[in-house]
Amino acid sequence: MATPISSSSSFLRFSIGLSAFLCLILCSLAVRDTKTHLLSRTHTVEVNYLLPANTCSPSTKDHDNKAASVLKVVHKHGPCNQVHQSKSNSNPADQDEYLTQILNQDEARVNSIHSHFNYPNKKYRIPDLLAHSDATVIPAQSGSVLGSGNYIVSVGLGSPQKQLSLVFDTGSSLTWTQCRPCSVSCYQQKDPIFDPSLSTSYSNISCNSPACSQLAASGVASGCSASTCVYGEQYGDRSFTIGFFASEKLTLTSTDVFTGFVFGCGQNNQGLFRGIAGLLGLGRSKISLVEQTAQKYKRFFSYCLPSTSSSTGYLSLGHSDNGRSGYNAVKFVPLTTLSQGESYYGLGLVGINIGGSQLPISASVFSTSGTIIDSGTVITRLPATAYTALRDAFREAMKRYPTARSISSLLDTCYDFNGFKTITFPKIGFVFGNGVTVDVDATGILVQQSASQFCLAFAGNKDDRSVGIIGNVQQKRLQVVYDVAGGKVGFAPAGCQ
């Protein structure tokens, strides 16, 4: 009877050994799958990766679109801006002042956008703007910015062309620049002034021309000075520009030149920011750059905003001959039109993902107000209910990190990463009505408020009725494609450095 017992014992040991071996393999696979799952739901980055450098580091990543015209995009406060005049932000006090200024301007812009939607019939008239031009109300050299648009491109205007740095803005349709008499030496330098008297291709637009009537149709105040068409535009931070509506030669590249381009030649400009000539309007109206160049670019443009203010991005107008080369990775969502904001690019946002899971927010929360995408707004604004859900989930995921006091009432979820070389935070994505989810880049979730402190770069509207806005922080490094003629906007990751 000894033999059966011995065989049974050997078999038992073999079974136990095999089970242990299989468990080791399966447990190893399970751990690896868990780590992979966690990596798919979170970002782990070095803190330094989120910080801008003191010197310009041009993007080495080229986009695949063989566009008719590609312009370099730089941050107006960064070292890549050749007319950069802002103070160094290395001092903590300077950093606080810098962020506070940006957020205050951003809040003014958002309030202006909300006012546009809430009071669509409120129109500024030229006399009203002139009445507010008192220097005691808005100092001419205040240095305040127009809204908070902070990405600029350089274009040529006039004959001979004058290179001008303009903020590009998808939320505005009117292109305009500061105009005033300027010496030839000033005109040849990097002074942000355009002098029409030095251009042979400049002409004012008459009051009875069809172009003048397009101003009012585009939501821009208009009037007449003698027989000349006059425009007026006021922005959320109380800055404004008033001047002649004119036509001129616009040079984007050596081969892309447009004659008869209509723009605002600002004679009374108050609240302008230093070193910037004006604004390049990419909104949805007959006077925007998109519409004026439609014959060549087919109402198609894209851009990529750099990861930090020390990197560069691009603004690309048009696409290659086959129409879609380089856009295989782009996820498109339908372009919508909000009833009170025809000039804005609306998107059908229906939800928010965090850490790989969609938050339990009713789609009606987003549909009540609607959502636009805006290159000039900095911090994304969500309906109050949606923001609260996102903030609470983010705080739960970040419990291991010490909190920090925010220097602004706009941002209420901040952390101090002092002593941490790397940090891990949940991925966040926008969910759209056609089933597409677009993940925000790792550089588009937190905004720096000091050397080691960062805040969640989202904010809530006062209620669920005000329009939501996808701001430019959340657009960082994404290739954002506007196929206006096709009625859609697309997104692809890692479009620039």
Number of C-alpha atoms within 10 A of each C-alpha: 5 6 8 9 10 11 11 11 12 12 12 12 12 12 12 12 12 12 12 12 12 12 13 12 12 12 12 12 12 13 12 12 12 12 12 11 12 14 15 13 17 18 19 13 15 13 19 12 13 17 18 18 15 14 12 17 16 16 16 11 12 11 19 12 18 17 20 18 17 20 17 18 24 29 23 26 20 25 23 20 22 13 17 15 13 13 11 14 18 11 12 14 10 14 18 17 15 17 18 17 15 19 20 16 22 25 20 20 23 26 18 18 21 20 15 16 19 15 11 13 10 11 14 15 17 20 13 12 20 14 9 15 20 12 11 8 9 16 15 17 13 14 13 21 23 27 28 26 26 23 27 28 24 21 18 18 25 22 16 12 19 24 22 24 28 25 27 24 23 22 22 23 27 28 23 25 27 24 22 15 14 16 11 10 9 14 18 12 12 17 19 21 24 26 21 21 14 18 17 13 18 21 17 19 20 19 19 12 11 10 18 23 15 15 23 14 13 19 22 20 21 25 21 16 11 9 12 18 24 26 27 26 22 22 18 21 21 19 24 22 26 25 24 26 28 24 20 22 22 22 21 20 13 8 9 12 14 15 13 14 20 25 27 26 28 26 15 18 22 27 21 22 17 18 21 24 25 28 25 25 23 23 25 24 22 17 24 24 22 25 20 17 19 15 9 16 19 18 21 23 23 21 26 28 28 27 26 23 25 22 25 27 32 24 20 23 27 24 25 14 10 6 14 12 13 13 18 8 11 18 17 22 22 18 20 18 19 18 10 13 20 16 21 23 23 24 23 20 24 20 21 25 21 20 20 17 12 15 15 12 16 12 17 12 20 23 17 14 18 25 26 23 20 22 25 25 28 28 27 23 24 28 25 18 17 24 20 14 14 24 17 12 15 19 17 10 16 16 10 9 16 12 17 17 14 17 16 13 10 18 19 17 20 23 22 18 18 12 8 11 10 12 13 16 19 22 22 27 22 18 20 19 14 12 10 15 20 22 22 20 20 21 20 24 24 20 21 19 23 20 17 17 20 23 22 20 22 25 23 23 22 12 14 21 17 24 26 27 26 24 22 22 26 26 28 27 26 26 25 23 22 22 20 18 11 12 14 18 24 20 24 19 19 16 21 23 20
